[in-house]
């Protein structure tokens, strides 16, 4: 698999996430803590954790 195929697979995997899951994943990737993300998005850090865990599960399922 070449780099272009890998990017297409990643784009397709990300498309499977909800908007909120994508927001959380992007903020995690940028180095924000769950508490900071919660404050930024107006949700609790527990809800951030749920979105993050679901997003990671979906990405793993799609990419592996």
PDB file of N, CA, C and O in Angstrom:
ATOM      1  N   UNK A   1       0.852  -1.167   0.000  1.00  0.00           N
ATOM      2  CA  UNK A   1       0.000   0.000   0.000  1.00  0.00           C
ATOM      3  C   UNK A   1       0.899   1.231   0.000  1.00  0.00           C
ATOM      4  O   UNK A   1       1.816   1.346   0.813  1.00  0.00           O
ATOM      5  N   UNK A   2       0.626   2.140  -0.914  1.00  0.00           N
ATOM      6  CA  UNK A   2       1.454   3.343  -0.954  1.00  0.00           C
ATOM      7  C   UNK A   2       0.856   4.444  -0.082  1.00  0.00           C
ATOM      8  O   UNK A   2      -0.222   4.294   0.493  1.00  0.00           O
ATOM      9  N   UNK A   3       1.578   5.539  -0.004  1.00  0.00           N
ATOM     10  CA  UNK A   3       1.182   6.621   0.897  1.00  0.00           C
ATOM     11  C   UNK A   3      -0.174   7.220   0.520  1.00  0.00           C
ATOM     12  O   UNK A   3      -0.948   7.599   1.399  1.00  0.00           O
ATOM     13  N   UNK A   4      -0.463   7.306  -0.771  1.00  0.00           N
ATOM     14  CA  UNK A   4      -1.752   7.861  -1.212  1.00  0.00           C
ATOM     15  C   UNK A   4      -2.892   6.954  -0.755  1.00  0.00           C
ATOM     16  O   UNK A   4      -3.910   7.439  -0.263  1.00  0.00           O
ATOM     17  N   UNK A   5      -2.726   5.645  -0.915  1.00  0.00           N
ATOM     18  CA  UNK A   5      -3.753   4.699  -0.463  1.00  0.00           C
ATOM     19  C   UNK A   5      -3.967   4.787   1.038  1.00  0.00           C
ATOM     20  O   UNK A   5      -5.100   4.721   1.514  1.00  0.00           O
ATOM     21  N   UNK A   6      -2.878   4.938   1.784  1.00  0.00           N
ATOM     22  CA  UNK A   6      -2.991   5.054   3.236  1.00  0.00           C
ATOM     23  C   UNK A   6      -3.764   6.313   3.619  1.00  0.00           C
ATOM     24  O   UNK A   6      -4.583   6.280   4.537  1.00  0.00           O
ATOM     25  N   UNK A   7      -3.513   7.418   2.928  1.00  0.00           N
ATOM     26  CA  UNK A   7      -4.226   8.665   3.211  1.00  0.00           C
ATOM     27  C   UNK A   7      -5.707   8.526   2.870  1.00  0.00           C
ATOM     28  O   UNK A   7      -6.559   9.031   3.600  1.00  0.00           O
ATOM     29  N   UNK A   8      -6.018   7.849   1.772  1.00  0.00           N
ATOM     30  CA  UNK A   8      -7.414   7.639   1.400  1.00  0.00           C
ATOM     31  C   UNK A   8      -8.122   6.777   2.435  1.00  0.00           C
ATOM     32  O   UNK A   8      -9.273   7.043   2.781  1.00  0.00           O
ATOM     33  N   UNK A   9      -7.442   5.745   2.935  1.00  0.00           N
ATOM     34  CA  UNK A   9      -8.020   4.901   3.975  1.00  0.00           C
ATOM     35  C   UNK A   9      -8.265   5.705   5.249  1.00  0.00           C
ATOM     36  O   UNK A   9      -9.300   5.545   5.895  1.00  0.00           O
ATOM     37  N   UNK A  10      -7.325   6.561   5.608  1.00  0.00           N
ATOM     38  CA  UNK A  10      -7.479   7.383   6.800  1.00  0.00           C
ATOM     39  C   UNK A  10      -8.638   8.361   6.623  1.00  0.00           C
ATOM     40  O   UNK A  10      -9.430   8.555   7.544  1.00  0.00           O
ATOM     41  N   UNK A  11      -8.741   8.975   5.452  1.00  0.00           N
ATOM     42  CA  UNK A  11      -9.862   9.889   5.180  1.00  0.00           C
ATOM     43  C   UNK A  11     -11.193   9.155   5.294  1.00  0.00           C
ATOM     44  O   UNK A  11     -12.145   9.680   5.872  1.00  0.00           O
ATOM     45  N   UNK A  12     -11.264   7.950   4.747  1.00  0.00           N
ATOM     46  CA  UNK A  12     -12.501   7.160   4.817  1.00  0.00           C
ATOM     47  C   UNK A  12     -12.814   6.795   6.266  1.00  0.00           C
ATOM     48  O   UNK A  12     -13.976   6.813   6.673  1.00  0.00           O
ATOM     49  N   UNK A  13     -11.793   6.467   7.040  1.00  0.00           N
ATOM     50  CA  UNK A  13     -11.999   6.117   8.448  1.00  0.00           C
ATOM     51  C   UNK A  13     -12.500   7.328   9.225  1.00  0.00           C
ATOM     52  O   UNK A  13     -13.427   7.211  10.027  1.00  0.00           O
ATOM     53  N   UNK A  14     -11.902   8.472   8.996  1.00  0.00           N
ATOM     54  CA  UNK A  14     -12.315   9.688   9.692  1.00  0.00           C
ATOM     55  C   UNK A  14     -13.746  10.059   9.321  1.00  0.00           C
ATOM     56  O   UNK A  14     -14.487  10.580  10.154  1.00  0.00           O
ATOM     57  N   UNK A  15     -14.132   9.800   8.098  1.00  0.00           N
ATOM     58  CA  UNK A  15     -15.499  10.104   7.651  1.00  0.00           C
ATOM     59  C   UNK A  15     -16.537   9.287   8.413  1.00  0.00           C
ATOM     60  O   UNK A  15     -17.710   9.659   8.442  1.00  0.00           O
ATOM     61  N   UNK A  16     -16.128   8.186   9.026  1.00  0.00           N
ATOM     62  CA  UNK A  16     -17.043   7.339   9.792  1.00  0.00           C
ATOM     63  C   UNK A  16     -17.349   7.921  11.174  1.00  0.00           C
ATOM     64  O   UNK A  16     -18.280   7.478  11.847  1.00  0.00           O
ATOM     65  N   UNK A  17     -16.569   8.907  11.590  1.00  0.00           N
ATOM     66  CA  UNK A  17     -16.759   9.506  12.908  1.00  0.00           C
ATOM     67  C   UNK A  17     -17.846  10.580  12.857  1.00  0.00           C
ATOM     68  O   UNK A  17     -18.084  11.200  11.820  1.00  0.00           O
ATOM     69  N   UNK A  18     -18.492  10.780  13.995  1.00  0.00           N
ATOM     70  CA  UNK A  18     -19.433  11.891  14.084  1.00  0.00           C
ATOM     71  C   UNK A  18     -18.631  13.193  14.135  1.00  0.00           C
ATOM     72  O   UNK A  18     -17.421  13.186  14.358  1.00  0.00           O
ATOM     73  N   UNK A  19     -19.322  14.291  13.926  1.00  0.00           N
ATOM     74  CA  UNK A  19     -18.644  15.591  13.981  1.00  0.00           C
ATOM     75  C   UNK A  19     -17.979  15.797  15.341  1.00  0.00           C
ATOM     76  O   UNK A  19     -16.844  16.267  15.407  1.00  0.00           O
ATOM     77  N   UNK A  20     -18.667  15.454  16.413  1.00  0.00           N
ATOM     78  CA  UNK A  20     -18.120  15.631  17.759  1.00  0.00           C
ATOM     79  C   UNK A  20     -16.913  14.735  17.980  1.00  0.00           C
ATOM     80  O   UNK A  20     -15.930  15.157  18.590  1.00  0.00           O
ATOM     81  N   UNK A  21     -16.975  13.499  17.490  1.00  0.00           N
ATOM     82  CA  UNK A  21     -15.835  12.595  17.628  1.00  0.00           C
ATOM     83  C   UNK A  21     -14.630  13.136  16.872  1.00  0.00           C
ATOM     84  O   UNK A  21     -13.502  13.040  17.355  1.00  0.00           O
ATOM     85  N   UNK A  22     -14.859  13.704  15.690  1.00  0.00           N
ATOM     86  CA  UNK A  22     -13.760  14.315  14.934  1.00  0.00           C
ATOM     87  C   UNK A  22     -13.176  15.510  15.682  1.00  0.00           C
ATOM     88  O   UNK A  22     -11.958  15.679  15.730  1.00  0.00           O
ATOM     89  N   UNK A  23     -14.043  16.341  16.267  1.00  0.00           N
ATOM     90  CA  UNK A  23     -13.574  17.495  17.036  1.00  0.00           C
ATOM     91  C   UNK A  23     -12.685  17.044  18.188  1.00  0.00           C
ATOM     92  O   UNK A  23     -11.591  17.571  18.390  1.00  0.00           O
ATOM     93  N   UNK A  24     -13.167  16.067  18.934  1.00  0.00           N
ATOM     94  CA  UNK A  24     -12.405  15.566  20.082  1.00  0.00           C
ATOM     95  C   UNK A  24     -11.083  14.971  19.617  1.00  0.00           C
ATOM     96  O   UNK A  24     -10.042  15.257  20.207  1.00  0.00           O
ATOM     97  N   UNK A  25     -11.104  14.154  18.577  1.00  0.00           N
ATOM     98  CA  UNK A  25      -9.878  13.521  18.078  1.00  0.00           C
ATOM     99  C   UNK A  25      -8.860  14.566  17.631  1.00  0.00           C
ATOM    100  O   UNK A  25      -7.666  14.425  17.896  1.00  0.00           O
ATOM    101  N   UNK A  26      -9.324  15.603  16.960  1.00  0.00           N
ATOM    102  CA  UNK A  26      -8.428  16.662  16.506  1.00  0.00           C
ATOM    103  C   UNK A  26      -7.793  17.386  17.693  1.00  0.00           C
ATOM    104  O   UNK A  26      -6.594  17.664  17.690  1.00  0.00           O
ATOM    105  N   UNK A  27      -8.599  17.686  18.694  1.00  0.00           N
ATOM    106  CA  UNK A  27      -8.077  18.384  19.870  1.00  0.00           C
ATOM    107  C   UNK A  27      -7.118  17.499  20.664  1.00  0.00           C
ATOM    108  O   UNK A  27      -6.117  17.988  21.188  1.00  0.00           O
ATOM    109  N   UNK A  28      -7.413  16.206  20.757  1.00  0.00           N
ATOM    110  CA  UNK A  28      -6.477  15.277  21.414  1.00  0.00           C
ATOM    111  C   UNK A  28      -5.155  15.266  20.644  1.00  0.00           C
ATOM    112  O   UNK A  28      -4.079  15.313  21.240  1.00  0.00           O
ATOM    113  N   UNK A  29      -5.250  15.203  19.317  1.00  0.00           N
ATOM    114  CA  UNK A  29      -4.044  15.188  18.484  1.00  0.00           C
ATOM    115  C   UNK A  29      -3.229  16.474  18.636  1.00  0.00           C
ATOM    116  O   UNK A  29      -2.012  16.468  18.455  1.00  0.00           O
ATOM    117  N   UNK A  30      -3.905  17.571  18.968  1.00  0.00           N
ATOM    118  CA  UNK A  30      -3.222  18.842  19.163  1.00  0.00           C
ATOM    119  C   UNK A  30      -2.651  18.982  20.571  1.00  0.00           C
ATOM    120  O   UNK A  30      -2.006  19.981  20.889  1.00  0.00           O
ATOM    121  N   UNK A  31      -2.889  17.983  21.406  1.00  0.00           N
ATOM    122  CA  UNK A  31      -2.272  17.955  22.722  1.00  0.00           C
ATOM    123  C   UNK A  31      -3.114  18.481  23.869  1.00  0.00           C
ATOM    124  O   UNK A  31      -2.614  18.626  24.985  1.00  0.00           O
ATOM    125  N   UNK A  32      -4.381  18.770  23.615  1.00  0.00           N
ATOM    126  CA  UNK A  32      -5.249  19.244  24.693  1.00  0.00           C
ATOM    127  C   UNK A  32      -5.611  18.086  25.615  1.00  0.00           C
ATOM    128  O   UNK A  32      -5.740  16.946  25.168  1.00  0.00           O
ATOM    129  N   UNK A  33      -5.775  18.383  26.905  1.00  0.00           N
ATOM    130  CA  UNK A  33      -6.228  17.369  27.861  1.00  0.00           C
ATOM    131  C   UNK A  33      -7.741  17.206  27.731  1.00  0.00           C
ATOM    132  O   UNK A  33      -8.414  18.037  27.122  1.00  0.00           O
ATOM    133  N   UNK A  34      -8.262  16.137  28.307  1.00  0.00           N
ATOM    134  CA  UNK A  34      -9.704  15.923  28.270  1.00  0.00           C
ATOM    135  C   UNK A  34     -10.443  17.043  28.986  1.00  0.00           C
ATOM    136  O   UNK A  34     -11.525  17.449  28.561  1.00  0.00           O
ATOM    137  N   UNK A  35      -9.867  17.537  30.059  1.00  0.00           N
ATOM    138  CA  UNK A  35     -10.488  18.636  30.785  1.00  0.00           C
ATOM    139  C   UNK A  35     -10.533  19.900  29.925  1.00  0.00           C
ATOM    140  O   UNK A  35     -11.549  20.594  29.879  1.00  0.00           O
ATOM    141  N   UNK A  36      -9.425  20.190  29.247  1.00  0.00           N
ATOM    142  CA  UNK A  36      -9.371  21.364  28.368  1.00  0.00           C
ATOM    143  C   UNK A  36     -10.349  21.242  27.206  1.00  0.00           C
ATOM    144  O   UNK A  36     -11.003  22.214  26.828  1.00  0.00           O
ATOM    145  N   UNK A  37     -10.441  20.049  26.647  1.00  0.00           N
ATOM    146  CA  UNK A  37     -11.372  19.824  25.536  1.00  0.00           C
ATOM    147  C   UNK A  37     -12.803  20.010  26.029  1.00  0.00           C
ATOM    148  O   UNK A  37     -13.619  20.640  25.357  1.00  0.00           O
ATOM    149  N   UNK A  38     -13.101  19.467  27.189  1.00  0.00           N
ATOM    150  CA  UNK A  38     -14.436  19.617  27.754  1.00  0.00           C
ATOM    151  C   UNK A  38     -14.815  21.073  27.945  1.00  0.00           C
ATOM    152  O   UNK A  38     -15.924  21.487  27.611  1.00  0.00           O
ATOM    153  N   UNK A  39     -13.879  21.847  28.487  1.00  0.00           N
ATOM    154  CA  UNK A  39     -14.138  23.273  28.683  1.00  0.00           C
ATOM    155  C   UNK A  39     -14.358  23.973  27.345  1.00  0.00           C
ATOM    156  O   UNK A  39     -15.258  24.801  27.202  1.00  0.00           O
ATOM    157  N   UNK A  40     -13.542  23.634  26.393  1.00  0.00           N
ATOM    158  CA  UNK A  40     -13.624  24.267  25.064  1.00  0.00           C
ATOM    159  C   UNK A  40     -14.934  23.939  24.362  1.00  0.00           C
ATOM    160  O   UNK A  40     -15.518  24.794  23.696  1.00  0.00           O
ATOM    161  N   UNK A  41     -15.401  22.686  24.512  1.00  0.00           N
ATOM    162  CA  UNK A  41     -16.600  22.245  23.806  1.00  0.00           C
ATOM    163  C   UNK A  41     -17.864  22.345  24.655  1.00  0.00           C
ATOM    164  O   UNK A  41     -18.965  22.104  24.160  1.00  0.00           O
ATOM    165  N   UNK A  42     -17.710  22.697  25.927  1.00  0.00           N
ATOM    166  CA  UNK A  42     -18.870  22.829  26.798  1.00  0.00           C
ATOM    167  C   UNK A  42     -19.476  21.499  27.214  1.00  0.00           C
ATOM    168  O   UNK A  42     -20.689  21.387  27.389  1.00  0.00           O
ATOM    169  N   UNK A  43     -18.618  20.486  27.372  1.00  0.00           N
ATOM    170  CA  UNK A  43     -19.056  19.164  27.818  1.00  0.00           C
ATOM    171  C   UNK A  43     -18.127  18.704  28.932  1.00  0.00           C
ATOM    172  O   UNK A  43     -17.049  19.268  29.117  1.00  0.00           O
ATOM    173  N   UNK A  44     -18.540  17.685  29.671  1.00  0.00           N
ATOM    174  CA  UNK A  44     -17.698  17.183  30.756  1.00  0.00           C
ATOM    175  C   UNK A  44     -16.532  16.374  30.198  1.00  0.00           C
ATOM    176  O   UNK A  44     -16.577  15.893  29.066  1.00  0.00           O
ATOM    177  N   UNK A  45     -15.485  16.232  31.014  1.00  0.00           N
ATOM    178  CA  UNK A  45     -14.350  15.427  30.560  1.00  0.00           C
ATOM    179  C   UNK A  45     -14.745  13.955  30.416  1.00  0.00           C
ATOM    180  O   UNK A  45     -14.123  13.223  29.646  1.00  0.00           O
ATOM    181  N   UNK A  46     -15.775  13.514  31.151  1.00  0.00           N
ATOM    182  CA  UNK A  46     -16.254  12.136  30.990  1.00  0.00           C
ATOM    183  C   UNK A  46     -16.857  11.936  29.597  1.00  0.00           C
ATOM    184  O   UNK A  46     -16.651  10.898  28.968  1.00  0.00           O
ATOM    185  N   UNK A  47     -17.598  12.930  29.124  1.00  0.00           N
ATOM    186  CA  UNK A  47     -18.183  12.845  27.786  1.00  0.00           C
ATOM    187  C   UNK A  47     -17.078  12.915  26.732  1.00  0.00           C
ATOM    188  O   UNK A  47     -17.146  12.230  25.711  1.00  0.00           O
ATOM    189  N   UNK A  48     -16.068  13.735  26.979  1.00  0.00           N
ATOM    190  CA  UNK A  48     -14.920  13.787  26.068  1.00  0.00           C
ATOM    191  C   UNK A  48     -14.293  12.397  25.978  1.00  0.00           C
ATOM    192  O   UNK A  48     -13.988  11.917  24.886  1.00  0.00           O
ATOM    193  N   UNK A  49     -14.106  11.760  27.122  1.00  0.00           N
ATOM    194  CA  UNK A  49     -13.523  10.423  27.160  1.00  0.00           C
ATOM    195  C   UNK A  49     -14.362   9.427  26.365  1.00  0.00           C
ATOM    196  O   UNK A  49     -13.816   8.601  25.633  1.00  0.00           O
ATOM    197  N   UNK A  50     -15.672   9.499  26.503  1.00  0.00           N
ATOM    198  CA  UNK A  50     -16.554   8.597  25.750  1.00  0.00           C
ATOM    199  C   UNK A  50     -16.410   8.825  24.241  1.00  0.00           C
ATOM    200  O   UNK A  50     -16.318   7.867  23.473  1.00  0.00           O
ATOM    201  N   UNK A  51     -16.390  10.083  23.822  1.00  0.00           N
ATOM    202  CA  UNK A  51     -16.231  10.384  22.390  1.00  0.00           C
ATOM    203  C   UNK A  51     -14.876   9.886  21.883  1.00  0.00           C
ATOM    204  O   UNK A  51     -14.786   9.317  20.795  1.00  0.00           O
ATOM    205  N   UNK A  52     -13.839  10.099  22.666  1.00  0.00           N
ATOM    206  CA  UNK A  52     -12.497   9.682  22.277  1.00  0.00           C
ATOM    207  C   UNK A  52     -12.416   8.157  22.161  1.00  0.00           C
ATOM    208  O   UNK A  52     -11.894   7.633  21.176  1.00  0.00           O
ATOM    209  N   UNK A  53     -12.924   7.458  23.153  1.00  0.00           N
ATOM    210  CA  UNK A  53     -12.880   5.994  23.125  1.00  0.00           C
ATOM    211  C   UNK A  53     -13.660   5.436  21.937  1.00  0.00           C
ATOM    212  O   UNK A  53     -13.212   4.498  21.278  1.00  0.00           O
ATOM    213  N   UNK A  54     -14.822   6.015  21.670  1.00  0.00           N
ATOM    214  CA  UNK A  54     -15.622   5.562  20.534  1.00  0.00           C
ATOM    215  C   UNK A  54     -14.897   5.837  19.223  1.00  0.00           C
ATOM    216  O   UNK A  54     -14.874   4.989  18.331  1.00  0.00           O
ATOM    217  N   UNK A  55     -14.302   7.027  19.108  1.00  0.00           N
ATOM    218  CA  UNK A  55     -13.576   7.390  17.891  1.00  0.00           C
ATOM    219  C   UNK A  55     -12.409   6.437  17.644  1.00  0.00           C
ATOM    220  O   UNK A  55     -12.219   5.958  16.526  1.00  0.00           O
ATOM    221  N   UNK A  56     -11.638   6.168  18.679  1.00  0.00           N
ATOM    222  CA  UNK A  56     -10.495   5.266  18.537  1.00  0.00           C
ATOM    223  C   UNK A  56     -10.972   3.867  18.124  1.00  0.00           C
ATOM    224  O   UNK A  56     -10.370   3.229  17.260  1.00  0.00           O
ATOM    225  N   UNK A  57     -12.045   3.404  18.740  1.00  0.00           N
ATOM    226  CA  UNK A  57     -12.587   2.090  18.383  1.00  0.00           C
ATOM    227  C   UNK A  57     -13.017   2.026  16.928  1.00  0.00           C
ATOM    228  O   UNK A  57     -12.730   1.048  16.238  1.00  0.00           O
ATOM    229  N   UNK A  58     -13.704   3.061  16.457  1.00  0.00           N
ATOM    230  CA  UNK A  58     -14.140   3.096  15.060  1.00  0.00           C
ATOM    231  C   UNK A  58     -12.937   3.127  14.108  1.00  0.00           C
ATOM    232  O   UNK A  58     -12.925   2.431  13.092  1.00  0.00           O
ATOM    233  N   UNK A  59     -11.933   3.934  14.441  1.00  0.00           N
ATOM    234  CA  UNK A  59     -10.756   4.028  13.578  1.00  0.00           C
ATOM    235  C   UNK A  59     -10.012   2.708  13.520  1.00  0.00           C
ATOM    236  O   UNK A  59      -9.587   2.274  12.450  1.00  0.00           O
ATOM    237  N   UNK A  60      -9.855   2.072  14.669  1.00  0.00           N
ATOM    238  CA  UNK A  60      -9.171   0.760  14.690  1.00  0.00           C
ATOM    239  C   UNK A  60      -9.933  -0.248  13.859  1.00  0.00           C
ATOM    240  O   UNK A  60      -9.345  -0.987  13.070  1.00  0.00           O
ATOM    241  N   UNK A  61     -11.241  -0.279  14.037  1.00  0.00           N
ATOM    242  CA  UNK A  61     -12.070  -1.234  13.305  1.00  0.00           C
ATOM    243  C   UNK A  61     -11.968  -1.013  11.804  1.00  0.00           C
ATOM    244  O   UNK A  61     -11.901  -1.970  11.032  1.00  0.00           O
ATOM    245  N   UNK A  62     -11.955   0.234  11.398  1.00  0.00           N
ATOM    246  CA  UNK A  62     -11.925   0.553   9.973  1.00  0.00           C
ATOM    247  C   UNK A  62     -10.548   0.322   9.366  1.00  0.00           C
ATOM    248  O   UNK A  62     -10.446  -0.132   8.226  1.00  0.00           O
ATOM    249  N   UNK A  63      -9.491   0.628  10.107  1.00  0.00           N
ATOM    250  CA  UNK A  63      -8.146   0.590   9.545  1.00  0.00           C
ATOM    251  C   UNK A  63      -7.430  -0.745   9.694  1.00  0.00           C
ATOM    252  O   UNK A  63      -6.453  -1.012   8.995  1.00  0.00           O
ATOM    253  N   UNK A  64      -7.917  -1.582  10.604  1.00  0.00           N
ATOM    254  CA  UNK A  64      -7.210  -2.866  10.818  1.00  0.00           C
ATOM    255  C   UNK A  64      -7.928  -3.978  10.110  1.00  0.00           C
ATOM    256  O   UNK A  64      -7.494  -5.129  10.168  1.00  0.00           O
TER     257      UNK A  64
END
